[in-house]
Amino acid sequence: MMDMDAFRELAKEIMAQGYDESTALHYASLIGDVPMADEAGNVVVQDERGREVARLKPLSIFLG
C-alpha cells in the first residue's frame, strides 16, 4: 500500500505534467499502487467504472 509521502510525490509528479492539484490528487487516488501502462509506457488513468480519463507520461515514482 502506498504511504502518504509516496501519494503526495505521485500527485506532485502529475501536477508537473500540467494538472491542477485537485485533478492530480484525484488521478493519484485512481492510479494507486499499481499503475496500468500502455505499450509506450504512459500511465493510463481509469475512473471507477474502468473508463479512461487520462494518459500521463511515465511517472518516475513507478520506474524505480
One Martini backbone bead per residue (centre of mass of N, CA, C, O) as a GRO file, in nm:
protein
   64
    1MET     BB    1   0.098   0.036   0.020
    2MET     BB    2   0.063   0.365  -0.007
    3ASP     BB    3   0.200   0.624   0.122
    4MET     BB    4   0.170   0.958   0.178
    5ASP     BB    5   0.437   1.044   0.046
    6ALA     BB    6   0.392   0.894  -0.223
    7PHE     BB    7   0.126   1.030  -0.295
    8ARG     BB    8   0.239   1.318  -0.309
    9GLU     BB    9   0.450   1.258  -0.527
   10LEU     BB   10   0.253   1.173  -0.742
   11ALA     BB   11   0.094   1.438  -0.753
   12LYS     BB   12   0.339   1.613  -0.827
   13GLU     BB   13   0.397   1.476  -1.100
   14ILE     BB   14   0.123   1.541  -1.224
   15MET     BB   15   0.147   1.852  -1.199
   16ALA     BB   16   0.405   1.866  -1.388
   17GLN     BB   17   0.193   1.795  -1.639
   18GLY     BB   18  -0.051   2.035  -1.580
   19TYR     BB   19  -0.207   1.977  -1.327
   20ASP     BB   20  -0.405   2.024  -1.086
   21GLU     BB   21  -0.435   1.938  -0.764
   22SER     BB   22  -0.710   1.801  -0.770
   23THR     BB   23  -0.657   1.617  -1.012
   24ALA     BB   24  -0.400   1.482  -0.908
   25LEU     BB   25  -0.530   1.350  -0.661
   26HIS     BB   26  -0.737   1.187  -0.814
   27TYR     BB   27  -0.543   1.029  -0.997
   28ALA     BB   28  -0.379   0.902  -0.770
   29SER     BB   29  -0.619   0.739  -0.654
   30LEU     BB   30  -0.669   0.576  -0.920
   31ILE     BB   31  -0.386   0.445  -0.949
   32GLY     BB   32  -0.208   0.389  -0.714
   33ASP     BB   33   0.024   0.126  -0.685
   34VAL     BB   34  -0.085   0.006  -0.977
   35PRO     BB   35  -0.018   0.078  -1.277
   36MET     BB   36  -0.135   0.146  -1.598
   37ALA     BB   37   0.009   0.061  -1.910
   38ASP     BB   38   0.115   0.122  -2.207
   39GLU     BB   39   0.323   0.052  -2.475
   40ALA     BB   40   0.482   0.342  -2.402
   41GLY     BB   41   0.450   0.388  -2.067
   42ASN     BB   42   0.194   0.509  -2.011
   43VAL     BB   43  -0.042   0.627  -1.790
   44VAL     BB   44  -0.349   0.487  -1.710
   45VAL     BB   45  -0.652   0.651  -1.637
   46GLN     BB   46  -0.917   0.525  -1.434
   47ASP     BB   47  -1.214   0.493  -1.339
   48GLU     BB   48  -1.447   0.315  -1.154
   49ARG     BB   49  -1.558   0.198  -1.452
   50GLY     BB   50  -1.297   0.190  -1.662
   51ARG     BB   51  -1.259   0.469  -1.771
   52GLU     BB   52  -1.085   0.677  -1.955
   53VAL     BB   53  -0.926   1.002  -1.847
   54ALA     BB   54  -0.607   0.939  -1.890
   55ARG     BB   55  -0.267   1.019  -2.008
   56LEU     BB   56   0.051   0.968  -1.883
   57LYS     BB   57   0.344   1.013  -1.837
   58PRO     BB   58   0.590   0.878  -1.713
   59LEU     BB   59   0.649   0.782  -1.370
   60SER     BB   60   0.915   0.776  -1.155
   61ILE     BB   61   0.787   0.627  -0.907
   62PHE     BB   62   0.762   0.353  -1.106
   63LEU     BB   63   1.071   0.305  -1.216
   64GLY     BB   64   1.287   0.232  -0.983
   0.00000   0.00000   0.00000
